[in-house]
Amino acid sequence: MENLTPRFNFLCLIFFWTLVPLFLRRSIAGNSIKAGEPINDTQSIVSAAQKFELGFFSVPKGSSFKYLGIWYKNIPETVVWVANRDNPIVNSSATLNFSGDGNLVLVNQTGAAFWSSNSTISVKTPVAQLLDSGNLVLKDSGSEIPLWQSFDYPSDTLLPGMKLGWESKTGLTRKLTSWRSPNDPSSGEFSYSLNTYGLPQFVVRKGNKTMFRGWPWYDHDFGQGYGNGFTYDLVYDAATEISYSYNDSTNWRTRIVMDSGGSVQNYEWSDVEKEWHKSFTFDGVGCNDYDLCGNFGVCSSVVTASCGCLDGFKQKSGKDISCVRKDPDICRAGDGFKKISKVKWPDSTGELVKMKLGIQNCGAECLKDCSCLAYGTLEFPNIGLGCITWSHKLIDVRFVPEVGLGDDLYVRVAASEFDKLCFEFVESANKKRRIAVVVVVPIISAIIFLALAGGWFIIRRRGRADNEVAVTEPPIQENELEMPIAVIEAATDNFSASNKIGEGGFGPVYKGKLSSGQEIAVKKLAESSGQGLQEFKTEVLFISQLQHRNLVKLLGFCIQNEEILLIYEYMPNKSLDCFLFDDQMRCLLNWTMRIDIIIGIARGLLYLHRDSRLRIIHRDLKVANILLDNEMKPKISDFGIARMFGEDQTETKTKRVVGTYGYMSPEYAIDGYFSVKSDVFSFGVMVLEIISGKKNKGFFHPEHQLNLLGHAWKLWNEGRALELIDVMLEDQFQESEVLRCINIGLLCVQRRPEERPTMSTVVSMLENENMSLILPERPGFYEERFITSDIDSSLGDQLTSTSNNVTVTLLDGR
């Protein structure tokens, strides 16, 4: 037995070192692979500055499918390039080596090749180097000239410095191709490419079918304030290269991804929140749906996507959305053009468009060609004036309400059409293509322009300071934000009635525009308001020191004689309740929008409770205080009754209860105790309201006398929770996702504060589908439709309520 012990220990040691490579990936020294020094599936190389790593991974985790890829070194599970995406190595070890001609080759344990760099130039001393840009380059030892590079063969991700487009020198056409699914890197259905046959424009296709497209890039897609540090390289030479690339000099981690769902997403990494944030999305929603309105049609996104016909055209039939000429007697003497302003130009692909340079009279040029249907002019960078003419079809035209983003299109019409209205919109029996009548009058500020299309090329991304937690900057002083009254009066036309956009407990709210062109919202203290200078100072001091993408931004304030004003960034889509509780507008909030709004509110609230330099209890969270920007992203507003807590403070009591019926937690409304869990309760109420499209206060159901919280709890216990969801959503949602949100909402409105989760836990539950949830207990105010007067009579507190539209508050001492 003693003689067997050394042998047994030796065998155990061999067995141990055999298993280690199966569970550990180790980085080899340096950032390159040299001849005779291959890497296997337990090894990787890392770029010089530790930004990117190249190695092997499996998808799904633990599967037998092995891929060679590149990912961010310190950001988990963010793969940016896959070599053998359509040819994984299965149930075998893998090695990356050099072939006899100097190419990189990926082989399995039997030596079968699964991928190769396929460079046409043979190299005797090859080196493969991973750069800090994320580019894998193959070159000859001692030379810096790449013979092959991964940037020429993108997967689904565009990184700074990569190109999309065509290049004659290499003969390559670079495009992004989606993963088949989030857990399958093989080539998916969607591609994102630059149209090089016609006027350059970005196009997303599903197979060979165009799903949506961008503008011709000049003056639109790029260079319009996407943030400090971003520059764009646009190359247009029909003989040698047509390409686009972007650079990021700020060292932010950014990437553009063609996702498996068919949307193009731009992501930015937050070192503070340790997660990726979407800075813009390019998709086919609303008027971005390619050819939604057919040939000679035009789409308008006022409130909802609507189809009509261009001037000189009419609807073909009552049920056919396509358009035909009213007067087919065209290409004769007297033909002319109708100018259509502020539109996205028609599709500019292939035979549909012709480009001529230096043409001074583009209209006359168009009239010489009977196939010419319309024209436009633009200034080509470094080239000069260009004349663009369209033939055969005018498809995918849309109005652009955003200032400065539309173009002029000149549509050819017969002489008989010149005295008629420019545009005619007709009714359609197709409910999904609602037709609106457009009247050419000044746009009234009360109309809400919902930018459903929201193309990434027209969204202005704000500066980085608005998107991240500014924990190292000194507090903002009041004098840094003060604005002269004359500036505010000029911006609001002396607070004219036509600029009034709402009214709250603080007083009326006016829309204005500063001399710089920035739109603002001005809150003016009402004489009858229960609020005053203290509330005013509270908002100034609190909001000026809070910087987060999901909090409304305070731009300034003004005190002049008896005038007390707060100036905010203008939110074009007003507040969430304007959509959620309106039978006509509610249908515009699809499930994706609703879940994004819920997550956005949760992130903003988490920042207030944990991540800001001041620990803030809002105390009046409700859907009326959730404002929506032009992308329908939520921003928490109205901090007039907020309270600041110390780091170690968890709860306090007030004798003056302030808030809104239907949103106040039981311990706060009855006993005056409030904490971060009071805000969690209000958040839970909002979650259930957003899911159901119903108000908690005043909720009615014919089968019982419960409020919305009680109704949701009843359905949950009976296994009928999905009946809570808004009927407007129909089949837009995944049942598991809705049930998860209802579960979270019910956890947040539990009667006892200690049973409610913190906002950090809420955010984790919302964003981590694999996180298990506990079952909720009975909610607070289960039976009450609203808080009765018995509450304040029991304690003698002064209870001040706020409706969903009006806030009347009394602030307790600090």
C-alpha positions in Angstrom: 0.0 0.0 0.0 2.8 2.4 0.8 4.4 1.8 -2.6 1.1 2.7 -4.3 0.8 6.1 -2.7 3.5 8.0 -4.8 2.0 6.5 -7.9 -1.5 7.5 -6.9 -0.4 11.1 -6.1 1.4 11.3 -9.5 -1.8 10.2 -11.3 -3.9 12.7 -9.4 -1.4 15.5 -10.4 -1.6 14.5 -14.1 -5.4 14.4 -13.9 -5.5 17.9 -12.2 -3.3 19.5 -14.9 -5.4 17.9 -17.6 -8.5 19.5 -16.3 -7.2 23.0 -15.7 -7.2 24.0 -19.4 -10.9 23.1 -19.6 -11.9 25.8 -17.0 -9.2 28.5 -17.3 -8.2 30.8 -20.1 -4.8 32.3 -19.7 -3.3 35.2 -21.6 0.1 34.5 -23.2 2.7 37.2 -23.0 2.4 40.0 -25.5 -0.3 41.1 -28.0 0.7 39.0 -31.0 1.0 35.5 -32.4 4.2 34.4 -34.2 5.1 31.5 -36.4 5.7 28.5 -34.2 3.8 30.0 -31.3 0.1 29.1 -31.8 -2.6 29.6 -29.2 -5.1 27.0 -28.2 -8.6 27.2 -26.8 -7.3 27.8 -23.3 -5.1 30.8 -24.3 -5.7 34.3 -25.5 -3.7 37.5 -26.5 -4.5 41.0 -25.2 -3.9 44.3 -26.9 -1.0 46.5 -25.6 -3.3 48.8 -23.5 -5.4 45.9 -22.2 -8.5 47.1 -24.2 -9.3 44.1 -26.3 -8.7 40.3 -26.1 -8.6 37.6 -28.7 -9.4 34.0 -27.9 -12.0 31.3 -27.9 -15.5 31.4 -26.5 -18.6 29.2 -26.5 -22.2 30.2 -27.1 -24.3 29.4 -25.3 -22.1 29.1 -22.3 -21.0 25.5 -21.6 -22.0 24.4 -25.1 -19.7 22.3 -27.3 -19.6 25.1 -30.0 -16.3 26.9 -30.1 -15.6 30.3 -31.8 -12.6 32.4 -32.3 -13.4 36.0 -31.4 -12.4 39.4 -30.1 -14.1 41.1 -27.1 -13.5 43.9 -24.7 -10.9 42.9 -22.1 -12.6 44.3 -19.0 -16.2 44.3 -20.2 -17.7 40.8 -19.9 -19.6 39.1 -22.6 -19.3 41.8 -25.3 -18.0 40.1 -28.4 -17.2 42.5 -31.3 -15.8 40.1 -34.0 -16.2 36.4 -34.7 -13.9 34.6 -37.2 -15.7 31.3 -37.7 -19.2 32.5 -37.0 -20.8 30.2 -39.6 -18.4 27.2 -39.0 -18.0 26.5 -35.2 -15.6 23.8 -34.0 -17.8 21.2 -32.3 -16.7 18.7 -29.6 -13.1 19.2 -30.2 -10.1 21.3 -29.1 -9.1 24.3 -31.3 -5.9 26.0 -32.2 -5.0 29.2 -34.1 -1.8 28.8 -36.1 -0.1 29.8 -39.3 -0.4 27.9 -42.5 2.6 27.3 -44.8 1.9 30.4 -46.9 1.7 32.6 -43.7 -2.1 32.8 -43.4 -3.8 32.5 -40.0 -5.7 29.2 -39.9 -8.1 27.8 -37.3 -8.0 24.1 -36.9 -9.5 21.4 -34.7 -7.6 18.5 -33.0 -7.5 16.5 -36.2 -6.0 19.4 -38.2 -9.2 20.2 -40.2 -9.4 23.9 -41.1 -12.5 25.8 -40.0 -11.4 29.3 -40.9 -8.5 31.1 -42.6 -7.5 34.7 -43.2 -7.1 33.9 -46.9 -4.6 36.6 -47.7 -3.3 36.3 -51.3 0.2 37.3 -50.4 2.5 34.7 -49.0 4.6 35.6 -45.9 7.7 33.7 -44.6 7.8 35.3 -41.1 4.1 36.2 -40.4 2.9 38.0 -37.2 -0.7 38.5 -36.1 -1.1 41.4 -33.8 -4.2 42.6 -31.8 -4.3 46.4 -31.8 -5.9 48.6 -29.1 -8.5 49.5 -31.7 -9.8 46.0 -31.6 -8.3 45.2 -35.1 -6.5 42.0 -35.7 -3.8 42.5 -38.4 -1.7 40.0 -40.2 1.7 41.4 -41.4 5.2 40.4 -42.3 7.7 40.6 -39.4 9.4 43.9 -39.4 6.7 45.6 -41.5 3.8 47.7 -40.4 1.8 47.2 -43.6 -1.2 44.9 -42.9 -1.7 42.1 -45.4 -5.0 41.2 -43.9 -7.1 42.7 -41.1 -10.3 41.8 -39.2 -11.6 45.3 -39.8 -12.2 44.4 -43.4 -14.5 41.6 -42.4 -16.9 43.0 -39.8 -19.4 40.8 -38.0 -22.3 42.6 -36.3 -20.3 45.5 -34.7 -18.8 48.7 -36.0 -15.9 50.1 -33.9 -14.2 53.5 -34.1 -11.8 53.4 -37.1 -13.7 50.6 -38.9 -15.2 51.4 -42.3 -18.5 50.5 -44.0 -18.8 50.8 -47.7 -16.9 49.9 -50.9 -13.2 50.2 -51.8 -11.8 49.4 -55.3 -8.3 48.7 -54.0 -9.3 45.7 -52.0 -12.6 45.0 -53.9 -14.3 44.7 -50.6 -17.9 45.8 -49.7 -18.0 46.0 -45.9 -21.3 45.7 -44.0 -22.6 44.5 -40.7 -24.5 41.3 -40.4 -26.6 40.5 -37.3 -26.2 37.4 -35.2 -28.9 34.9 -35.8 -30.0 35.3 -32.1 -28.4 36.6 -29.0 -27.0 33.1 -28.3 -26.0 32.3 -31.9 -23.3 34.3 -33.6 -23.9 32.7 -37.1 -25.0 35.1 -39.8 -28.5 36.4 -39.2 -31.2 37.8 -41.5 -30.4 41.5 -41.1 -27.6 43.5 -42.6 -26.6 47.1 -42.3 -24.7 48.5 -45.3 -24.0 51.7 -47.2 -25.7 52.0 -50.6 -23.0 52.7 -53.1 -25.2 52.5 -56.2 -26.8 55.9 -56.3 -26.8 58.6 -53.6 -24.9 57.2 -50.5 -27.4 56.2 -47.8 -27.5 53.6 -45.1 -29.8 50.7 -45.6 -31.0 47.9 -43.3 -32.1 44.8 -45.2 -33.7 41.5 -44.2 -32.2 39.2 -46.8 -32.7 41.1 -50.0 -35.7 43.1 -48.7 -35.1 46.7 -47.7 -36.6 47.3 -44.2 -35.6 50.9 -43.6 -33.0 53.4 -44.8 -31.3 56.6 -43.8 -31.1 59.9 -45.4 -28.5 60.6 -48.1 -25.7 61.4 -45.7 -24.8 64.9 -46.8 -25.8 67.4 -44.0 -28.1 64.8 -42.3 -26.8 61.5 -41.1 -23.6 62.8 -39.7 -21.9 65.8 -38.1 -25.0 67.0 -36.3 -24.0 67.1 -32.7 -23.6 63.5 -31.7 -21.3 64.5 -28.8 -17.9 65.9 -28.1 -15.0 64.0 -29.4 -16.8 62.3 -32.3 -15.6 62.9 -35.8 -16.8 61.3 -39.1 -14.9 60.4 -42.2 -17.0 60.4 -45.3 -15.3 59.3 -48.5 -17.2 59.6 -51.9 -15.2 58.8 -55.0 -17.2 56.7 -57.4 -14.0 55.4 -59.0 -12.1 54.4 -55.9 -14.0 54.4 -52.6 -17.4 55.1 -51.0 -17.1 54.7 -47.3 -18.0 55.8 -43.8 -16.2 55.6 -40.5 -16.2 57.3 -37.2 -13.6 58.1 -34.6 -13.9 58.8 -30.8 -11.1 60.9 -29.4 -12.6 60.9 -25.9 -11.6 57.3 -25.2 -15.2 56.3 -24.5 -16.0 52.8 -25.4 -18.6 53.0 -28.2 -19.9 50.5 -30.7 -22.6 50.4 -33.3 -24.4 47.0 -33.5 -26.7 45.5 -36.1 -28.8 43.4 -33.6 -30.6 40.2 -34.2 -34.0 41.9 -33.9 -33.4 44.2 -36.9 -32.4 47.5 -35.2 -29.2 49.3 -35.4 -28.1 50.3 -31.8 -25.4 52.7 -30.7 -23.9 51.8 -27.3 -21.7 53.7 -24.9 -20.1 52.1 -21.9 -20.5 53.8 -18.5 -17.6 53.2 -16.1 -19.8 54.5 -13.3 -22.8 52.3 -13.8 -20.7 49.4 -15.3 -23.1 48.8 -18.1 -23.8 49.7 -21.8 -26.3 52.5 -22.5 -28.0 53.0 -25.8 -27.3 56.5 -27.1 -29.5 56.1 -30.2 -31.5 53.5 -32.1 -32.1 53.3 -35.8 -35.1 51.1 -36.7 -38.1 50.8 -39.0 -40.8 52.1 -36.6 -43.6 54.3 -38.0 -42.6 56.4 -41.1 -39.2 54.7 -41.1 -41.0 51.6 -42.4 -39.6 51.4 -45.9 -42.2 52.0 -48.6 -45.0 52.3 -46.0 -47.0 54.6 -48.2 -46.2 53.1 -51.6 -45.1 54.8 -54.9 -45.8 58.6 -54.9 -46.9 58.4 -51.3 -45.7 60.5 -48.4 -45.7 59.7 -44.7 -46.4 62.1 -41.9 -45.5 61.3 -38.2 -47.7 63.9 -36.6 -49.0 61.9 -33.6 -49.0 58.7 -35.6 -47.7 57.4 -38.9 -50.1 58.6 -41.6 -50.0 58.1 -45.4 -51.1 60.5 -48.2 -50.2 61.3 -51.8 -47.7 63.8 -53.1 -49.1 66.9 -54.8 -50.5 66.0 -58.3 -51.3 62.5 -57.2 -54.3 60.8 -55.8 -55.1 57.5 -54.0 -55.6 54.7 -56.5 -58.7 53.3 -54.8 -60.5 53.3 -51.5 -58.6 50.4 -50.0 -55.3 50.8 -52.0 -52.8 53.1 -50.3 -50.7 53.6 -53.5 -51.0 56.8 -55.5 -51.4 57.7 -59.2 -51.3 60.9 -61.1 -54.4 63.0 -61.1 -53.6 64.2 -64.6 -51.7 61.6 -66.6 -51.1 64.2 -69.4 -47.5 64.8 -68.4 -44.3 65.7 -70.3 -46.0 68.4 -72.3 -45.7 72.2 -72.4 -46.6 73.8 -69.1 -45.2 71.1 -66.9 -43.7 72.5 -63.7 -42.7 71.6 -60.1 -44.3 71.8 -56.7 -41.9 72.4 -53.9 -42.4 70.1 -50.9 -40.4 71.4 -47.9 -39.0 69.5 -44.9 -39.1 66.0 -46.3 -36.8 63.0 -46.4 -35.9 62.5 -50.0 -37.1 59.5 -51.9 -35.1 56.3 -52.0 -31.9 57.1 -54.0 -30.9 53.6 -55.0 -29.7 52.5 -58.5 -31.8 53.5 -61.5 -34.1 55.7 -59.4 -31.6 58.5 -59.1 -29.1 60.4 -61.3 -26.4 62.7 -60.0 -24.9 65.6 -62.0 -22.5 68.1 -60.8 -22.3 71.8 -61.5 -25.8 72.0 -62.9 -27.1 75.5 -62.3 -30.7 74.9 -63.5 -31.7 71.5 -62.2 -35.4 72.0 -63.0 -34.7 72.7 -66.6 -32.5 69.6 -66.8 -35.3 67.5 -65.3 -37.9 68.8 -67.8 -35.8 67.6 -70.7 -36.3 64.0 -69.6 -39.8 62.7 -69.6 -38.9 60.0 -67.1 -37.8 62.6 -64.6 -40.3 62.7 -61.7 -38.6 65.1 -59.3 -35.3 66.8 -58.4 -33.4 68.2 -55.5 -30.1 70.1 -55.1 -27.3 69.8 -52.6 -23.8 70.8 -51.9 -21.3 67.9 -52.1 -18.4 68.3 -49.7 -15.2 69.3 -51.5 -17.0 68.9 -54.8 -19.6 71.6 -55.3 -23.2 71.9 -56.4 -25.1 68.7 -57.3 -28.3 68.1 -59.1 -30.2 65.0 -58.1 -33.1 63.7 -60.2 -35.4 60.8 -59.6 -37.0 58.5 -62.3 -39.5 55.6 -62.3 -40.5 55.8 -58.7 -40.8 58.2 -55.7 -40.9 55.9 -52.7 -40.2 56.2 -49.0 -40.9 59.9 -48.7 -41.7 61.4 -45.3 -42.2 64.7 -43.7 -39.6 65.8 -41.1 -41.0 67.9 -38.2 -37.6 68.5 -36.6 -36.2 71.9 -37.3 -33.4 72.0 -39.8 -33.4 68.4 -40.8 -35.7 68.2 -43.8 -34.9 68.9 -47.5 -36.8 70.5 -50.4 -38.1 68.2 -53.0 -39.4 69.5 -56.3 -42.1 67.2 -57.7 -43.0 67.3 -61.4 -46.7 67.9 -62.0 -48.9 68.8 -65.0 -49.9 72.4 -65.7 -53.4 71.7 -64.5 -52.2 71.0 -61.0 -50.6 74.3 -60.1 -53.7 75.9 -58.5 -54.5 73.0 -56.3 -53.4 72.3 -52.7 -49.9 70.9 -52.3 -50.9 67.8 -50.4 -54.0 65.7 -50.1 -54.4 63.1 -47.3 -57.3 60.7 -47.6 -58.9 58.1 -45.3 -57.9 54.5 -45.4 -59.7 51.5 -44.2 -56.4 50.1 -43.1 -56.3 50.8 -39.4 -52.5 50.4 -39.3 -52.1 53.2 -41.8 -54.2 56.0 -40.4 -54.7 58.9 -42.7 -54.7 62.5 -41.5 -55.7 65.7 -43.2 -52.7 68.1 -43.2 -53.5 71.8 -43.3 -50.7 74.2 -44.2 -50.8 76.6 -41.2 -48.3 77.6 -38.5 -47.7 74.7 -36.1 -49.5 75.1 -32.8 -47.2 74.5 -29.9 -49.8 72.3 -28.2 -49.5 69.6 -30.8 -47.3 66.8 -29.7 -44.8 65.6 -32.2 -44.1 62.0 -31.3 -41.0 61.0 -33.2 -41.8 57.3 -33.6 -39.3 56.9 -36.4 -36.5 58.4 -34.3 -33.8 57.6 -36.9 -30.4 57.5 -35.3 -29.1 59.9 -37.9 -31.3 62.8 -36.7 -31.0 62.3 -32.9 -28.8 64.8 -31.2 -26.9 63.1 -28.5 -26.2 65.2 -25.5 -22.8 65.8 -23.9 -21.4 63.2 -21.7 -22.0 65.2 -18.5 -25.7 64.7 -18.9 -25.4 60.9 -19.2 -23.1 60.0 -16.3 -23.0 60.6 -12.6 -20.8 63.7 -11.9 -19.5 62.7 -8.5 -16.2 64.7 -8.6 -17.4 68.1 -9.7 -18.1 70.8 -7.1 -21.7 71.7 -6.4 -23.3 74.2 -8.7 -23.9 77.6 -7.2 -27.1 79.5 -7.7 -25.4 82.5 -9.4 -24.1 80.2 -12.1 -27.6 79.4 -13.2 -29.3 82.8 -12.9 -30.9 84.2 -16.1 -32.0 87.8 -16.7 -35.8 88.3 -16.9 -35.4 90.0 -20.3 -33.9 86.8 -21.7 -36.9 84.8 -20.5 -39.5 87.3 -21.6 -37.9 87.4 -25.1 -37.8 83.6 -25.2 -41.5 83.2 -24.3 -42.8 86.3 -26.1 -43.6 87.9 -22.8 -45.3 84.7 -21.5 -47.9 84.9 -24.3 -51.0 82.6 -24.0 -50.0 80.9 -27.2 -46.8 79.6 -25.6 -48.5 78.2 -22.5 -48.2 74.5 -22.5 -49.5 73.5 -19.1 -50.1 74.3 -15.5 -49.0 72.6 -12.2 -49.1 73.4 -8.5 -46.1 75.7 -9.0 -48.0 77.7 -11.6 -48.2 77.9 -15.4 -45.6 76.4 -17.7 -44.5 78.2 -20.9 -42.5 77.0 -23.9 -39.8 79.3 -25.1 -36.8 79.5 -27.4 -33.5 81.1 -26.4 -31.5 83.2 -28.9 -29.2 80.2 -29.3 -32.1 78.2 -30.7 -32.5 76.0 -27.6 -36.0 75.2 -26.6 -36.9 75.7 -23.0 -39.8 75.2 -20.6 -40.3 77.9 -18.0 -42.2 77.3 -14.7 -43.7 80.6 -13.4 -44.7 80.8 -9.8 -48.5 81.4 -9.5 -49.8 83.9 -7.0 -52.3 81.4 -5.7 -49.7 78.6 -5.4 -49.2 77.0 -2.1 -45.5 76.8 -2.9 -43.1 79.7 -2.6 -39.5 80.7 -2.3 -38.5 77.7 -0.2 -39.8 75.3 -2.8 -38.1 77.3 -5.5 -34.7 77.2 -3.7 -35.2 73.4 -3.2 -35.6 72.8 -6.9 -32.6 75.0 -7.7 -30.3 73.5 -5.2 -31.3 69.9 -5.7 -31.7 69.6 -9.5 -28.7 71.7 -10.3 -26.5 69.1 -8.5 -28.2 66.1 -10.1 -26.9 64.9 -13.4 -28.5 61.8 -14.9 -30.0 60.8 -18.2 -33.3 60.0 -16.5 -33.7 63.3 -14.6 -35.0 66.5 -16.1 -32.2 69.0 -16.6 -32.4 72.4 -14.9 -31.0 75.1 -17.2 -31.4 78.2 -15.0 -33.6 80.3 -12.8 -34.7 83.9 -12.4 -35.9 86.1 -9.5 -37.0 89.5 -10.6 -39.2 91.6 -8.3 -42.2 89.3 -7.6 -41.4 86.9 -10.5 -39.9 83.5 -9.6 -39.0 81.4 -12.6 -37.4 78.0 -13.2 -36.0 77.2 -16.7 -35.8 73.5 -17.8 -34.9 71.7 -20.9 -38.1 71.4 -23.1 -39.6 67.9 -23.3 -41.5 67.8 -26.6 -43.7 64.8 -25.6 -44.8 66.4 -22.3 -45.6 63.9 -19.5 -46.3 60.2 -19.4 -49.9 60.7 -18.2 -50.7 62.6 -21.5 -50.2 59.3 -23.3 -51.0 56.6 -20.7 -54.4 57.9 -19.6 -55.6 59.1 -23.0 -57.7 56.5 -25.0 -56.4 57.8 -28.3 -52.7 58.4 -27.4 -52.3 55.3 -25.3 -52.0 53.0 -28.4 -48.8 54.8 -29.3 -47.1 53.3 -26.2 -46.1 49.8 -27.4 -44.7 47.3 -24.9 -41.1 48.0 -25.8 -41.6 51.7 -25.1 -43.3 50.9 -21.8 -40.7 48.5 -20.5 -38.0 51.0 -21.5 -39.8 53.8 -19.6 -40.1 51.6 -16.5 -36.4 50.8 -16.6 -35.5 54.4 -17.2 -37.5 55.6 -14.2 -35.9 52.9 -12.1 -32.4 53.9 -13.1 -33.2 57.6 -12.3 -34.6 56.7 -8.9 -31.6 54.5 -8.1 -29.4 57.4 -8.9 -31.4 59.6 -6.5 -31.4 57.0 -3.7 -27.8 55.7 -4.0 -25.5 57.2 -6.6 -25.9 61.0 -6.4 -23.8 63.1 -4.1 -27.1 63.9 -2.3 -29.4 61.1 -1.2 -32.8 62.3 -2.3 -36.3 61.2 -1.4 -38.6 62.5 -4.2 -41.9 62.1 -2.3 -44.1 62.9 -5.3 -43.4 60.3 -7.9 -46.3 59.8 -10.3 -46.7 59.5 -14.0 -47.5 63.2 -14.4 -44.0 63.9 -13.1 -42.4 61.7 -15.7 -41.5 63.8 -18.7 -40.7 62.3 -22.1 -38.1 63.6 -24.5 -38.1 63.4 -28.2 -37.0 59.7 -28.1 -39.7 58.9 -25.5 -37.1 58.4 -22.9 -38.4 59.2 -19.4 -37.0 61.9 -17.1 -38.1 62.4 -13.5 -39.2 66.0 -12.7 -40.7 68.2 -10.0 -38.4 68.1 -7.0 -40.3 70.9 -5.1 -41.1 68.6 -2.1 -38.1 66.4 -2.2 -36.0 65.7 0.9 -32.3 65.2 1.4 -31.1 62.3 3.6 -27.7 61.8 5.2 -25.7 58.7 4.3 -26.7 56.9 7.5 -30.3 58.1 7.6 -32.9 55.6 6.6 -36.3 57.1 7.8 -37.8 60.3 9.1 -41.2 61.7 10.1 -43.1 64.8 9.1 -46.2 66.5 10.4 -47.1 67.8 7.0 -47.8 65.0 4.6 -47.4 66.0 1.0 -47.8 64.0 -2.1 -50.5 62.6 -4.4 -53.5 60.4 -3.6 -53.0 56.9 -5.1 -49.2 57.1 -5.0 -48.4 57.7 -1.3 -47.2 54.7 0.7 -49.3 53.6 3.8 -46.7 54.5 6.4 -46.2 58.0 4.9 -49.9 58.8 4.3 -51.1 57.6 7.7 -48.1 58.2 10.1 -46.0 60.7 8.2 -43.0 58.3 8.0 -41.0 58.4 4.8 -37.9 56.8 3.4 -36.5 55.5 0.1 -39.1 52.7 0.5 -41.8 55.4 0.1 -40.5 56.2 -3.3 -40.3 52.5 -4.1 -44.1 52.2 -3.3 -44.8 55.1 -5.7 -42.7 53.4 -8.3 -44.6 50.2 -7.9 -47.9 52.0 -8.5 -46.5 53.5 -11.7 -45.3 50.1 -12.9 -48.8 48.7 -12.5 -50.4 51.8 -14.2 -48.0 51.6 -17.1 -48.7 47.9 -17.6 -52.5 48.3 -17.3 -53.0 51.8 -18.8 -55.3 52.5 -15.8 -55.1 54.9 -12.9 -54.8 53.6 -9.4 -56.8 56.5 -8.0 -60.4 56.2 -9.3 -60.0 52.7 -10.7 -63.3 50.9 -11.2 -64.1 47.3 -11.9 -67.6 45.9 -12.1 -66.8 42.8 -10.2 -65.4 44.3 -7.0 -64.6 47.5 -5.1 -60.8 47.2 -5.1 -58.4 49.8 -6.4 -55.8 49.0 -9.1 -53.4 47.5 -6.5 -56.0 45.3 -5.1 -57.2 44.3 -8.6 -53.7 43.4 -9.6 -53.2 41.4 -6.4 -56.5 39.5 -6.9 -55.6 38.6 -10.5 -52.1 37.5 -9.4 -53.4 35.1 -6.7 -56.0 33.7 -9.1 -53.4 33.0 -11.8 -54.9 35.6 -14.2 -52.2 38.3 -13.9 -52.0 38.7 -17.7 -55.5 40.1 -17.7 -54.0 43.2 -16.1 -52.2 44.2 -19.3 -53.5 47.0 -21.4 -55.8 45.8 -24.2 -54.1 48.2 -26.5 -50.9 46.0 -26.4 -52.6 43.0 -27.9 -49.9 40.4 -28.8 -46.9 42.8 -28.7 -45.4 41.3 -25.5 -43.8 38.2 -24.1 -45.8 36.7 -21.3 -42.8 36.0 -19.1 -41.6 39.6 -19.4 -45.0 41.0 -18.5 -45.4 38.6 -15.5 -42.0 39.6 -14.3 -42.9 43.3 -14.4 -46.2 42.7 -12.6 -44.3 40.6 -9.9 -41.9 43.5 -9.5 -44.7 46.1 -9.3 -46.5 44.0 -6.6 -43.2 43.6 -4.6 -42.8 47.4 -4.6 -46.3 48.1 -3.3 -46.2 45.7 -0.3 -47.7 47.1 2.8 -44.6 46.9 5.0 -41.6 49.1 3.9 -39.1 46.4 5.0 -40.7 43.9 2.6 -40.2 46.2 -0.4 -37.0 45.8 -2.5 -34.5 48.7 -2.8 -34.2 50.3 -6.2 -30.8 48.6 -6.8 -32.6 45.3 -6.4 -35.5 46.5 -8.6 -33.0 47.5 -11.4 -31.3 44.1 -11.2 -34.7 42.3 -11.4 -35.7 44.3 -14.4 -32.5 43.8 -16.3 -31.5 40.3 -15.3 -34.0 37.8 -16.6 -32.2 35.0 -14.8 -32.6 36.5 -11.4 -35.2 34.7 -9.4 -38.1 36.7 -7.9 -39.9 36.1 -4.6 -43.7 36.0 -4.4 -45.2 39.3 -3.3 -47.3 39.8 -0.1 -50.6 41.7 0.0 -50.2 45.4 -1.1 -50.8 48.4 1.0 -54.1 50.2 0.5 -55.5 46.9 -0.8 -59.1 48.0 -0.6 -59.1 51.7 -0.5 -59.8 53.6 -3.7 -58.1 56.7 -2.3 -56.9 58.1 1.0 -59.8 59.4 3.1 -59.9 62.3 5.4 -59.7 59.9 8.4 -56.0 59.8 7.9 -55.2 63.3 9.0 -57.9 63.4 11.6 -56.3 60.5 13.4 -52.9 62.3 13.8 -53.8 65.9 13.3 -51.4 66.1 10.4 -52.0 68.5 7.6 -52.5 66.4 4.5 -52.0 68.1 1.2 -52.9 66.1 -1.9 -52.0 66.4 -5.6 -53.9 65.2 -8.5 -52.3 63.8 -11.6 -52.2 67.2 -13.2 -52.0 69.7 -10.3 -49.5 69.7 -7.5 -50.4 71.7 -4.3 -47.9 71.2 -1.5 -46.8 72.5 1.8 -43.1 71.9 2.6 -42.2 70.9 6.1 -39.1 72.4 7.8 -35.6 71.0 7.1 
